[in-house]
């Protein structure tokens, strides 16, 4: 889960603070110093890419935070259940792992939606 948040943070930082890519141009003479705007701006000067990056960051951030809270509660409750009924340890652990997989899947779906929001829409 921390990896998902780190990837989202790197993508957002790259979009917000990234240049126009002239440093990676194949022809060094192609960089004339005059750059065209990379994206459209509205009257308030807000860029479309910046708003997409903020939306993606909010989507992944909320999903990761909610997933972390849900995982913490699930693990705490399963530990309580194992402490009360140690003979059902295997069943409780397998149910907990299945629940954690579902929670992590929702977080990964949020990351996919954020990536689609940035690069496709």
Backbone atoms as SQL, in Angstrom:
CREATE TABLE atoms (id INTEGER PRIMARY KEY, chain TEXT, resi INTEGER, resn TEXT, atom TEXT, x REAL, y REAL, z REAL);
INSERT INTO atoms VALUES
  (1, 'A', 1, 'UNK', 'N', 0.823, -1.174, 0.000),
  (2, 'A', 1, 'UNK', 'CA', 0.000, 0.000, 0.000),
  (3, 'A', 1, 'UNK', 'C', 0.873, 1.245, 0.000),
  (4, 'A', 2, 'UNK', 'N', 1.957, 1.200, 0.740),
  (5, 'A', 2, 'UNK', 'CA', 2.865, 2.342, 0.741),
  (6, 'A', 2, 'UNK', 'C', 3.485, 2.524, -0.641),
  (7, 'A', 3, 'UNK', 'N', 3.689, 1.423, -1.348),
  (8, 'A', 3, 'UNK', 'CA', 4.237, 1.501, -2.698),
  (9, 'A', 3, 'UNK', 'C', 3.264, 2.204, -3.639),
  (10, 'A', 4, 'UNK', 'N', 1.980, 1.931, -3.492),
  (11, 'A', 4, 'UNK', 'CA', 0.967, 2.577, -4.327),
  (12, 'A', 4, 'UNK', 'C', 0.970, 4.077, -4.071),
  (13, 'A', 5, 'UNK', 'N', 1.037, 4.468, -2.803),
  (14, 'A', 5, 'UNK', 'CA', 1.061, 5.889, -2.474),
  (15, 'A', 5, 'UNK', 'C', 2.329, 6.552, -2.996),
  (16, 'A', 6, 'UNK', 'N', 3.459, 5.857, -2.932),
  (17, 'A', 6, 'UNK', 'CA', 4.720, 6.408, -3.423),
  (18, 'A', 6, 'UNK', 'C', 4.685, 6.594, -4.937),
  (19, 'A', 7, 'UNK', 'N', 4.127, 5.627, -5.648),
  (20, 'A', 7, 'UNK', 'CA', 4.021, 5.745, -7.105),
  (21, 'A', 7, 'UNK', 'C', 3.119, 6.918, -7.475),
  (22, 'A', 8, 'UNK', 'N', 1.996, 7.050, -6.782),
  (23, 'A', 8, 'UNK', 'CA', 1.085, 8.158, -7.062),
  (24, 'A', 8, 'UNK', 'C', 1.747, 9.498, -6.788),
  (25, 'A', 9, 'UNK', 'N', 2.508, 9.573, -5.708),
  (26, 'A', 9, 'UNK', 'CA', 3.206, 10.810, -5.379),
  (27, 'A', 9, 'UNK', 'C', 4.232, 11.160, -6.449),
  (28, 'A', 10, 'UNK', 'N', 4.964, 10.176, -6.931),
  (29, 'A', 10, 'UNK', 'CA', 5.959, 10.422, -7.981),
  (30, 'A', 10, 'UNK', 'C', 5.297, 10.892, -9.270),
  (31, 'A', 11, 'UNK', 'N', 4.168, 10.307, -9.621),
  (32, 'A', 11, 'UNK', 'CA', 3.464, 10.712, -10.834),
  (33, 'A', 11, 'UNK', 'C', 2.970, 12.142, -10.713),
  (34, 'A', 12, 'UNK', 'N', 2.401, 12.479, -9.565),
  (35, 'A', 12, 'UNK', 'CA', 1.878, 13.828, -9.363),
  (36, 'A', 12, 'UNK', 'C', 3.009, 14.847, -9.370),
  (37, 'A', 13, 'UNK', 'N', 4.110, 14.557, -8.695),
  (38, 'A', 13, 'UNK', 'CA', 5.240, 15.489, -8.676),
  (39, 'A', 13, 'UNK', 'C', 5.799, 15.674, -10.085),
  (40, 'A', 14, 'UNK', 'N', 5.888, 14.591, -10.834),
  (41, 'A', 14, 'UNK', 'CA', 6.379, 14.698, -12.199),
  (42, 'A', 14, 'UNK', 'C', 5.479, 15.539, -13.082),
  (43, 'A', 15, 'UNK', 'N', 4.166, 15.427, -12.896),
  (44, 'A', 15, 'UNK', 'CA', 3.249, 16.208, -13.715),
  (45, 'A', 15, 'UNK', 'C', 3.216, 17.676, -13.315),
  (46, 'A', 16, 'UNK', 'N', 3.286, 17.930, -12.022),
  (47, 'A', 16, 'UNK', 'CA', 3.187, 19.307, -11.558),
  (48, 'A', 16, 'UNK', 'C', 4.473, 20.078, -11.833),
  (49, 'A', 17, 'UNK', 'N', 5.613, 19.476, -11.552),
  (50, 'A', 17, 'UNK', 'CA', 6.877, 20.186, -11.660),
  (51, 'A', 17, 'UNK', 'C', 7.676, 19.832, -12.910),
  (52, 'A', 18, 'UNK', 'N', 7.125, 19.005, -13.775),
  (53, 'A', 18, 'UNK', 'CA', 7.862, 18.589, -14.964),
  (54, 'A', 18, 'UNK', 'C', 7.975, 19.713, -15.980),
  (55, 'A', 19, 'UNK', 'N', 9.024, 19.671, -16.754),
  (56, 'A', 19, 'UNK', 'CA', 9.241, 20.679, -17.788),
  (57, 'A', 19, 'UNK', 'C', 8.564, 20.275, -19.080),
  (58, 'A', 20, 'UNK', 'N', 9.024, 20.902, -20.169),
  (59, 'A', 20, 'UNK', 'CA', 8.434, 20.597, -21.463),
  (60, 'A', 20, 'UNK', 'C', 9.147, 19.470, -22.178),
  (61, 'A', 21, 'UNK', 'N', 10.143, 18.867, -21.560),
  (62, 'A', 21, 'UNK', 'CA', 10.835, 17.734, -22.137),
  (63, 'A', 21, 'UNK', 'C', 11.939, 18.101, -23.105),
  (64, 'A', 22, 'UNK', 'N', 12.321, 19.379, -23.175),
  (65, 'A', 22, 'UNK', 'CA', 13.356, 19.772, -24.128),
  (66, 'A', 22, 'UNK', 'C', 14.721, 19.229, -23.740),
  (67, 'A', 23, 'UNK', 'N', 14.917, 18.849, -22.491),
  (68, 'A', 23, 'UNK', 'CA', 16.194, 18.277, -22.074),
  (69, 'A', 23, 'UNK', 'C', 16.405, 16.903, -22.695),
  (70, 'A', 24, 'UNK', 'N', 15.318, 16.261, -23.114),
  (71, 'A', 24, 'UNK', 'CA', 15.418, 14.939, -23.703),
  (72, 'A', 24, 'UNK', 'C', 15.227, 14.977, -25.214),
  (73, 'A', 25, 'UNK', 'N', 15.331, 16.144, -25.817),
  (74, 'A', 25, 'UNK', 'CA', 15.155, 16.272, -27.263),
  (75, 'A', 25, 'UNK', 'C', 16.310, 15.579, -27.979),
  (76, 'A', 26, 'UNK', 'N', 16.002, 14.988, -29.123),
  (77, 'A', 26, 'UNK', 'CA', 17.030, 14.282, -29.881),
  (78, 'A', 26, 'UNK', 'C', 18.005, 15.254, -30.534),
  (79, 'A', 27, 'UNK', 'N', 17.531, 16.419, -30.936),
  (80, 'A', 27, 'UNK', 'CA', 18.378, 17.415, -31.580),
  (81, 'A', 27, 'UNK', 'C', 18.621, 18.559, -30.601),
  (82, 'A', 28, 'UNK', 'N', 19.849, 18.721, -30.097),
  (83, 'A', 28, 'UNK', 'CA', 20.099, 19.801, -29.137),
  (84, 'A', 28, 'UNK', 'C', 19.857, 21.182, -29.725),
  (85, 'A', 29, 'UNK', 'N', 19.989, 21.343, -31.033),
  (86, 'A', 29, 'UNK', 'CA', 19.759, 22.646, -31.646),
  (87, 'A', 29, 'UNK', 'C', 18.276, 22.975, -31.734),
  (88, 'A', 30, 'UNK', 'N', 17.421, 21.993, -31.463),
  (89, 'A', 30, 'UNK', 'CA', 15.983, 22.225, -31.554),
  (90, 'A', 30, 'UNK', 'C', 15.482, 23.099, -30.413),
  (91, 'A', 31, 'UNK', 'N', 16.221, 23.203, -29.339),
  (92, 'A', 31, 'UNK', 'CA', 15.809, 24.019, -28.206),
  (93, 'A', 31, 'UNK', 'C', 16.209, 25.463, -28.477),
  (94, 'A', 32, 'UNK', 'N', 15.253, 26.283, -28.887),
  (95, 'A', 32, 'UNK', 'CA', 15.536, 27.672, -29.234),
  (96, 'A', 32, 'UNK', 'C', 15.326, 28.611, -28.068),
  (97, 'A', 33, 'UNK', 'N', 14.850, 28.109, -26.964),
  (98, 'A', 33, 'UNK', 'CA', 14.585, 28.966, -25.819),
  (99, 'A', 33, 'UNK', 'C', 13.160, 29.478, -25.800),
  (100, 'A', 34, 'UNK', 'N', 12.459, 29.388, -26.915),
  (101, 'A', 34, 'UNK', 'CA', 11.074, 29.820, -26.983),
  (102, 'A', 34, 'UNK', 'C', 10.213, 28.580, -26.862),
  (103, 'A', 35, 'UNK', 'N', 9.355, 28.574, -25.875),
  (104, 'A', 35, 'UNK', 'CA', 8.514, 27.400, -25.666),
  (105, 'A', 35, 'UNK', 'C', 7.059, 27.784, -25.823),
  (106, 'A', 36, 'UNK', 'N', 6.323, 26.910, -26.426),
  (107, 'A', 36, 'UNK', 'CA', 4.883, 27.087, -26.546),
  (108, 'A', 36, 'UNK', 'C', 4.237, 26.523, -25.296),
  (109, 'A', 37, 'UNK', 'N', 3.081, 27.042, -24.930),
  (110, 'A', 37, 'UNK', 'CA', 2.414, 26.475, -23.753),
  (111, 'A', 37, 'UNK', 'C', 2.074, 25.011, -23.987),
  (112, 'A', 38, 'UNK', 'N', 2.391, 24.181, -23.000),
  (113, 'A', 38, 'UNK', 'CA', 2.181, 22.749, -23.145),
  (114, 'A', 38, 'UNK', 'C', 0.717, 22.379, -22.993),
  (115, 'A', 39, 'UNK', 'N', -0.035, 23.200, -22.310),
  (116, 'A', 39, 'UNK', 'CA', -1.433, 22.882, -22.089),
  (117, 'A', 39, 'UNK', 'C', -2.252, 24.163, -22.080),
  (118, 'A', 40, 'UNK', 'N', -3.537, 23.992, -22.253),
  (119, 'A', 40, 'UNK', 'CA', -4.453, 25.116, -22.251),
  (120, 'A', 40, 'UNK', 'C', -4.648, 25.631, -20.829),
  (121, 'A', 41, 'UNK', 'N', -4.838, 26.929, -20.695),
  (122, 'A', 41, 'UNK', 'CA', -5.157, 27.507, -19.391),
  (123, 'A', 41, 'UNK', 'C', -6.474, 28.246, -19.511),
  (124, 'A', 42, 'UNK', 'N', -7.187, 28.314, -18.400),
  (125, 'A', 42, 'UNK', 'CA', -8.440, 29.051, -18.405),
  (126, 'A', 42, 'UNK', 'C', -8.188, 30.467, -17.901),
  (127, 'A', 43, 'UNK', 'N', -9.246, 31.233, -17.634),
  (128, 'A', 43, 'UNK', 'CA', -9.093, 32.627, -17.221),
  (129, 'A', 43, 'UNK', 'C', -8.333, 32.769, -15.909),
  (130, 'A', 44, 'UNK', 'N', -8.467, 31.799, -15.021),
  (131, 'A', 44, 'UNK', 'CA', -7.794, 31.881, -13.721),
  (132, 'A', 44, 'UNK', 'C', -6.351, 31.395, -13.796),
  (133, 'A', 45, 'UNK', 'N', -5.913, 30.904, -14.938),
  (134, 'A', 45, 'UNK', 'CA', -4.545, 30.429, -15.092),
  (135, 'A', 45, 'UNK', 'C', -4.333, 29.011, -14.597),
  (136, 'A', 46, 'UNK', 'N', -5.399, 28.257, -14.383),
  (137, 'A', 46, 'UNK', 'CA', -5.293, 26.884, -13.903),
  (138, 'A', 46, 'UNK', 'C', -5.114, 25.965, -15.098),
  (139, 'A', 47, 'UNK', 'N', -4.117, 25.103, -15.039),
  (140, 'A', 47, 'UNK', 'CA', -3.874, 24.206, -16.162),
  (141, 'A', 47, 'UNK', 'C', -4.696, 22.935, -16.026),
  (142, 'A', 48, 'UNK', 'N', -4.995, 22.353, -17.168),
  (143, 'A', 48, 'UNK', 'CA', -5.759, 21.114, -17.200),
  (144, 'A', 48, 'UNK', 'C', -4.958, 19.972, -16.584),
  (145, 'A', 49, 'UNK', 'N', -3.659, 19.908, -16.881),
  (146, 'A', 49, 'UNK', 'CA', -2.817, 18.837, -16.352),
  (147, 'A', 49, 'UNK', 'C', -2.695, 18.956, -14.840),
  (148, 'A', 50, 'UNK', 'N', -2.584, 20.173, -14.345),
  (149, 'A', 50, 'UNK', 'CA', -2.491, 20.374, -12.901),
  (150, 'A', 50, 'UNK', 'C', -3.745, 19.911, -12.178),
  (151, 'A', 51, 'UNK', 'N', -4.899, 20.195, -12.743),
  (152, 'A', 51, 'UNK', 'CA', -6.147, 19.760, -12.119),
  (153, 'A', 51, 'UNK', 'C', -6.276, 18.241, -12.163),
  (154, 'A', 52, 'UNK', 'N', -5.830, 17.627, -13.253),
  (155, 'A', 52, 'UNK', 'CA', -5.845, 16.166, -13.322),
  (156, 'A', 52, 'UNK', 'C', -4.923, 15.564, -12.274),
  (157, 'A', 53, 'UNK', 'N', -3.767, 16.179, -12.086),
  (158, 'A', 53, 'UNK', 'CA', -2.819, 15.678, -11.087),
  (159, 'A', 53, 'UNK', 'C', -3.383, 15.805, -9.683),
  (160, 'A', 54, 'UNK', 'N', -4.038, 16.910, -9.406),
  (161, 'A', 54, 'UNK', 'CA', -4.635, 17.092, -8.082),
  (162, 'A', 54, 'UNK', 'C', -5.760, 16.090, -7.871),
  (163, 'A', 55, 'UNK', 'N', -6.595, 15.887, -8.885),
  (164, 'A', 55, 'UNK', 'CA', -7.673, 14.909, -8.771),
  (165, 'A', 55, 'UNK', 'C', -7.157, 13.497, -8.566),
  (166, 'A', 56, 'UNK', 'N', -6.103, 13.148, -9.279),
  (167, 'A', 56, 'UNK', 'CA', -5.510, 11.819, -9.124),
  (168, 'A', 56, 'UNK', 'C', -4.898, 11.653, -7.744),
  (169, 'A', 57, 'UNK', 'N', -4.242, 12.696, -7.254),
  (170, 'A', 57, 'UNK', 'CA', -3.638, 12.621, -5.921),
  (171, 'A', 57, 'UNK', 'C', -4.697, 12.459, -4.844),
  (172, 'A', 58, 'UNK', 'N', -5.796, 13.167, -4.984),
  (173, 'A', 58, 'UNK', 'CA', -6.878, 13.039, -4.005),
  (174, 'A', 58, 'UNK', 'C', -7.484, 11.643, -4.070),
  (175, 'A', 59, 'UNK', 'N', -7.702, 11.123, -5.272),
  (176, 'A', 59, 'UNK', 'CA', -8.302, 9.794, -5.409),
  (177, 'A', 59, 'UNK', 'C', -7.443, 8.717, -4.771),
  (178, 'A', 60, 'UNK', 'N', -6.158, 8.723, -5.074),
  (179, 'A', 60, 'UNK', 'CA', -5.271, 7.696, -4.523),
  (180, 'A', 60, 'UNK', 'C', -5.048, 7.924, -3.036),
  (181, 'A', 61, 'UNK', 'N', -4.930, 9.172, -2.618),
  (182, 'A', 61, 'UNK', 'CA', -4.709, 9.458, -1.202),
  (183, 'A', 61, 'UNK', 'C', -5.868, 9.011, -0.328),
  (184, 'A', 62, 'UNK', 'N', -7.081, 9.304, -0.756),
  (185, 'A', 62, 'UNK', 'CA', -8.257, 8.889, 0.023),
  (186, 'A', 62, 'UNK', 'C', -8.374, 7.372, 0.036),
  (187, 'A', 63, 'UNK', 'N', -8.141, 6.739, -1.106),
  (188, 'A', 63, 'UNK', 'CA', -8.230, 5.276, -1.159),
  (189, 'A', 63, 'UNK', 'C', -7.171, 4.622, -0.282),
  (190, 'A', 64, 'UNK', 'N', -5.953, 5.148, -0.309),
  (191, 'A', 64, 'UNK', 'CA', -4.883, 4.569, 0.509),
  (192, 'A', 64, 'UNK', 'C', -5.147, 4.780, 1.996),
  (193, 'A', 65, 'UNK', 'N', -5.633, 5.958, 2.362),
  (194, 'A', 65, 'UNK', 'CA', -5.921, 6.224, 3.776),
  (195, 'A', 65, 'UNK', 'C', -7.067, 5.346, 4.275),
  (196, 'A', 66, 'UNK', 'N', -8.124, 5.251, 3.490),
  (197, 'A', 66, 'UNK', 'CA', -9.254, 4.414, 3.897),
  (198, 'A', 66, 'UNK', 'C', -8.855, 2.944, 3.946),
  (199, 'A', 67, 'UNK', 'N', -8.042, 2.517, 2.988),
  (200, 'A', 67, 'UNK', 'CA', -7.570, 1.132, 2.995),
  (201, 'A', 67, 'UNK', 'C', -6.699, 0.829, 4.197),
  (202, 'A', 68, 'UNK', 'N', -5.839, 1.768, 4.573),
  (203, 'A', 68, 'UNK', 'CA', -4.977, 1.564, 5.742),
  (204, 'A', 68, 'UNK', 'C', -5.798, 1.471, 7.020),
  (205, 'A', 69, 'UNK', 'N', -6.805, 2.304, 7.133),
  (206, 'A', 69, 'UNK', 'CA', -7.673, 2.242, 8.316),
  (207, 'A', 69, 'UNK', 'C', -8.421, 0.915, 8.345),
  (208, 'A', 70, 'UNK', 'N', -8.966, 0.509, 7.197),
  (209, 'A', 70, 'UNK', 'CA', -9.686, -0.762, 7.131),
  (210, 'A', 70, 'UNK', 'C', -8.805, -1.958, 7.433),
  (211, 'A', 71, 'UNK', 'N', -7.583, -1.937, 6.920),
  (212, 'A', 71, 'UNK', 'CA', -6.657, -3.041, 7.200),
  (213, 'A', 71, 'UNK', 'C', -6.283, -3.085, 8.671),
  (214, 'A', 72, 'UNK', 'N', -6.071, -1.936, 9.262),
  (215, 'A', 72, 'UNK', 'CA', -5.741, -1.898, 10.687),
  (216, 'A', 72, 'UNK', 'C', -6.862, -2.454, 11.543),
  (217, 'A', 73, 'UNK', 'N', -8.084, -2.093, 11.225),
  (218, 'A', 73, 'UNK', 'CA', -9.230, -2.607, 11.980),
  (219, 'A', 73, 'UNK', 'C', -9.366, -4.113, 11.779),
  (220, 'A', 74, 'UNK', 'N', -9.204, -4.583, 10.542),
  (221, 'A', 74, 'UNK', 'CA', -9.336, -6.018, 10.265),
  (222, 'A', 74, 'UNK', 'C', -8.276, -6.830, 11.000),
  (223, 'A', 75, 'UNK', 'N', -7.051, -6.350, 11.009),
  (224, 'A', 75, 'UNK', 'CA', -5.982, -7.078, 11.696),
  (225, 'A', 75, 'UNK', 'C', -6.200, -7.065, 13.201),
  (226, 'A', 76, 'UNK', 'N', -6.637, -5.935, 13.737),
  (227, 'A', 76, 'UNK', 'CA', -6.892, -5.861, 15.180),
  (228, 'A', 76, 'UNK', 'C', -8.003, -6.824, 15.588),
  (229, 'A', 77, 'UNK', 'N', -9.067, -6.855, 14.825),
  (230, 'A', 77, 'UNK', 'CA', -10.186, -7.745, 15.162),
  (231, 'A', 77, 'UNK', 'C', -9.807, -9.216, 14.998),
  (232, 'A', 78, 'UNK', 'N', -8.996, -9.526, 13.994),
  (233, 'A', 78, 'UNK', 'CA', -8.592, -10.926, 13.843),
  (234, 'A', 78, 'UNK', 'C', -7.667, -11.347, 14.981),
  (235, 'A', 79, 'UNK', 'N', -6.806, -10.445, 15.441),
  (236, 'A', 79, 'UNK', 'CA', -5.965, -10.768, 16.597),
  (237, 'A', 79, 'UNK', 'C', -6.799, -10.978, 17.856),
  (238, 'A', 80, 'UNK', 'N', -7.833, -10.168, 18.023),
  (239, 'A', 80, 'UNK', 'CA', -8.740, -10.371, 19.161),
  (240, 'A', 80, 'UNK', 'C', -9.434, -11.725, 19.057),
  (241, 'A', 81, 'UNK', 'N', -9.870, -12.079, 17.856),
  (242, 'A', 81, 'UNK', 'CA', -10.561, -13.357, 17.667),
  (243, 'A', 81, 'UNK', 'C', -9.635, -14.539, 17.928),
  (244, 'A', 82, 'UNK', 'N', -8.392, -14.436, 17.490),
  (245, 'A', 82, 'UNK', 'CA', -7.432, -15.517, 17.730),
  (246, 'A', 82, 'UNK', 'C', -7.123, -15.631, 19.215),
  (247, 'A', 83, 'UNK', 'N', -7.068, -14.498, 19.912),
  (248, 'A', 83, 'UNK', 'CA', -6.806, -14.539, 21.356),
  (249, 'A', 83, 'UNK', 'C', -7.964, -15.193, 22.104),
  (250, 'A', 84, 'UNK', 'N', -9.201, -14.966, 21.640),
  (251, 'A', 84, 'UNK', 'CA', -10.357, -15.576, 22.299),
  (252, 'A', 84, 'UNK', 'C', -10.532, -17.036, 21.945),
  (253, 'A', 85, 'UNK', 'N', -10.195, -17.391, 20.724),
  (254, 'A', 85, 'UNK', 'CA', -10.435, -18.754, 20.252),
  (255, 'A', 85, 'UNK', 'C', -9.216, -19.247, 19.468),
  (256, 'A', 86, 'UNK', 'N', -8.154, -19.660, 20.166),
  (257, 'A', 86, 'UNK', 'CA', -6.909, -20.046, 19.486),
  (258, 'A', 86, 'UNK', 'C', -7.043, -21.258, 18.571),
  (259, 'A', 87, 'UNK', 'N', -7.997, -22.128, 18.824),
  (260, 'A', 87, 'UNK', 'CA', -8.134, -23.324, 17.982),
  (261, 'A', 87, 'UNK', 'C', -8.661, -22.991, 16.584),
  (262, 'A', 88, 'UNK', 'N', -9.265, -21.819, 16.399),
  (263, 'A', 88, 'UNK', 'CA', -9.772, -21.408, 15.081),
  (264, 'A', 88, 'UNK', 'C', -8.793, -20.466, 14.376),
  (265, 'A', 89, 'UNK', 'N', -7.540, -20.561, 14.762),
  (266, 'A', 89, 'UNK', 'CA', -6.521, -19.645, 14.252),
  (267, 'A', 89, 'UNK', 'C', -6.393, -19.694, 12.728),
  (268, 'A', 90, 'UNK', 'N', -6.384, -20.874, 12.148),
  (269, 'A', 90, 'UNK', 'CA', -6.204, -21.010, 10.696),
  (270, 'A', 90, 'UNK', 'C', -7.383, -20.420, 9.927),
  (271, 'A', 91, 'UNK', 'N', -8.593, -20.682, 10.399),
  (272, 'A', 91, 'UNK', 'CA', -9.774, -20.146, 9.719),
  (273, 'A', 91, 'UNK', 'C', -9.831, -18.623, 9.813),
  (274, 'A', 92, 'UNK', 'N', -9.523, -18.107, 10.992),
  (275, 'A', 92, 'UNK', 'CA', -9.553, -16.656, 11.182),
  (276, 'A', 92, 'UNK', 'C', -8.496, -15.985, 10.313),
  (277, 'A', 93, 'UNK', 'N', -7.312, -16.576, 10.284),
  (278, 'A', 93, 'UNK', 'CA', -6.227, -15.983, 9.495),
  (279, 'A', 93, 'UNK', 'C', -6.551, -16.006, 8.004),
  (280, 'A', 94, 'UNK', 'N', -7.130, -17.094, 7.514),
  (281, 'A', 94, 'UNK', 'CA', -7.456, -17.149, 6.082),
  (282, 'A', 94, 'UNK', 'C', -8.558, -16.155, 5.726),
  (283, 'A', 95, 'UNK', 'N', -9.544, -15.998, 6.603),
  (284, 'A', 95, 'UNK', 'CA', -10.590, -15.001, 6.355),
  (285, 'A', 95, 'UNK', 'C', -10.017, -13.588, 6.371),
  (286, 'A', 96, 'UNK', 'N', -9.089, -13.338, 7.297),
  (287, 'A', 96, 'UNK', 'CA', -8.468, -12.024, 7.373),
  (288, 'A', 96, 'UNK', 'C', -7.668, -11.735, 6.104),
  (289, 'A', 97, 'UNK', 'N', -6.899, -12.707, 5.640),
  (290, 'A', 97, 'UNK', 'CA', -6.092, -12.494, 4.443),
  (291, 'A', 97, 'UNK', 'C', -6.967, -12.233, 3.219),
  (292, 'A', 98, 'UNK', 'N', -8.091, -12.933, 3.113),
  (293, 'A', 98, 'UNK', 'CA', -9.009, -12.702, 2.005),
  (294, 'A', 98, 'UNK', 'C', -9.571, -11.282, 2.064),
  (295, 'A', 99, 'UNK', 'N', -9.937, -10.834, 3.250),
  (296, 'A', 99, 'UNK', 'CA', -10.421, -9.463, 3.410),
  (297, 'A', 99, 'UNK', 'C', -9.365, -8.426, 3.068),
  (298, 'A', 100, 'UNK', 'N', -8.118, -8.679, 3.477),
  (299, 'A', 100, 'UNK', 'CA', -7.038, -7.744, 3.161),
  (300, 'A', 100, 'UNK', 'C', -6.783, -7.671, 1.659),
  (301, 'A', 101, 'UNK', 'N', -6.931, -8.797, 0.978),
  (302, 'A', 101, 'UNK', 'CA', -6.759, -8.803, -0.478),
  (303, 'A', 101, 'UNK', 'C', -7.833, -7.946, -1.140),
  (304, 'A', 102, 'UNK', 'N', -9.069, -8.047, -0.669),
  (305, 'A', 102, 'UNK', 'CA', -10.143, -7.234, -1.240),
  (306, 'A', 102, 'UNK', 'C', -9.904, -5.748, -0.993),
  (307, 'A', 103, 'UNK', 'N', -9.427, -5.401, 0.189),
  (308, 'A', 103, 'UNK', 'CA', -9.142, -3.993, 0.488),
  (309, 'A', 103, 'UNK', 'C', -8.022, -3.479, -0.413),
  (310, 'A', 104, 'UNK', 'N', -6.969, -4.260, -0.559),
  (311, 'A', 104, 'UNK', 'CA', -5.840, -3.835, -1.398),
  (312, 'A', 104, 'UNK', 'C', -6.259, -3.741, -2.862),
  (313, 'A', 105, 'UNK', 'N', -7.173, -4.592, -3.296),
  (314, 'A', 105, 'UNK', 'CA', -7.672, -4.522, -4.668),
  (315, 'A', 105, 'UNK', 'C', -8.390, -3.202, -4.916),
  (316, 'A', 106, 'UNK', 'N', -9.163, -2.746, -3.951),
  (317, 'A', 106, 'UNK', 'CA', -9.846, -1.457, -4.100),
  (318, 'A', 106, 'UNK', 'C', -8.844, -0.314, -4.208),
  (319, 'A', 107, 'UNK', 'N', -7.749, -0.397, -3.473),
  (320, 'A', 107, 'UNK', 'CA', -6.716, 0.642, -3.548),
  (321, 'A', 107, 'UNK', 'C', -6.040, 0.619, -4.916),
  (322, 'A', 108, 'UNK', 'N', -5.774, -0.560, -5.432),
  (323, 'A', 108, 'UNK', 'CA', -5.150, -0.663, -6.754),
  (324, 'A', 108, 'UNK', 'C', -6.103, -0.156, -7.835),
  (325, 'A', 109, 'UNK', 'N', -7.409, -0.409, -7.691),
  (326, 'A', 109, 'UNK', 'CA', -8.374, 0.144, -8.638),
  (327, 'A', 109, 'UNK', 'C', -8.343, 1.666, -8.605),
  (328, 'A', 110, 'UNK', 'N', -8.213, 2.254, -7.432),
  (329, 'A', 110, 'UNK', 'CA', -8.124, 3.716, -7.336),
  (330, 'A', 110, 'UNK', 'C', -6.876, 4.229, -8.040),
  (331, 'A', 111, 'UNK', 'N', -5.769, 3.506, -7.923),
  (332, 'A', 111, 'UNK', 'CA', -4.547, 3.904, -8.622),
  (333, 'A', 111, 'UNK', 'C', -4.746, 3.828, -10.133),
  (334, 'A', 112, 'UNK', 'N', -5.407, 2.791, -10.611),
  (335, 'A', 112, 'UNK', 'CA', -5.656, 2.653, -12.049),
  (336, 'A', 112, 'UNK', 'C', -6.552, 3.784, -12.546),
  (337, 'A', 113, 'UNK', 'N', -7.577, 4.127, -11.778),
  (338, 'A', 113, 'UNK', 'CA', -8.452, 5.239, -12.152),
  (339, 'A', 113, 'UNK', 'C', -7.664, 6.543, -12.188),
  (340, 'A', 114, 'UNK', 'N', -6.769, 6.738, -11.229),
  (341, 'A', 114, 'UNK', 'CA', -5.962, 7.959, -11.210),
  (342, 'A', 114, 'UNK', 'C', -5.039, 8.029, -12.416),
  (343, 'A', 115, 'UNK', 'N', -4.435, 6.917, -12.783),
  (344, 'A', 115, 'UNK', 'CA', -3.561, 6.901, -13.962),
  (345, 'A', 115, 'UNK', 'C', -4.370, 7.173, -15.227),
  (346, 'A', 116, 'UNK', 'N', -5.559, 6.594, -15.329),
  (347, 'A', 116, 'UNK', 'CA', -6.422, 6.877, -16.476),
  (348, 'A', 116, 'UNK', 'C', -6.840, 8.337, -16.498),
  (349, 'A', 117, 'UNK', 'N', -7.111, 8.892, -15.334),
  (350, 'A', 117, 'UNK', 'CA', -7.503, 10.296, -15.242),
  (351, 'A', 117, 'UNK', 'C', -6.395, 11.202, -15.758),
  (352, 'A', 118, 'UNK', 'N', -5.161, 10.868, -15.442),
  (353, 'A', 118, 'UNK', 'CA', -4.041, 11.712, -15.857),
  (354, 'A', 118, 'UNK', 'C', -3.738, 11.552, -17.342),
  (355, 'A', 119, 'UNK', 'N', -3.621, 10.327, -17.814),
  (356, 'A', 119, 'UNK', 'CA', -3.088, 10.101, -19.146),
  (357, 'A', 119, 'UNK', 'C', -4.132, 9.918, -20.244),
  (358, 'A', 120, 'UNK', 'N', -5.366, 9.593, -19.906),
  (359, 'A', 120, 'UNK', 'CA', -6.358, 9.315, -20.947),
  (360, 'A', 120, 'UNK', 'C', -7.397, 10.418, -21.048),
  (361, 'A', 121, 'UNK', 'N', -7.916, 10.866, -19.946),
  (362, 'A', 121, 'UNK', 'CA', -9.002, 11.855, -19.987),
  (363, 'A', 121, 'UNK', 'C', -8.507, 13.255, -20.197);
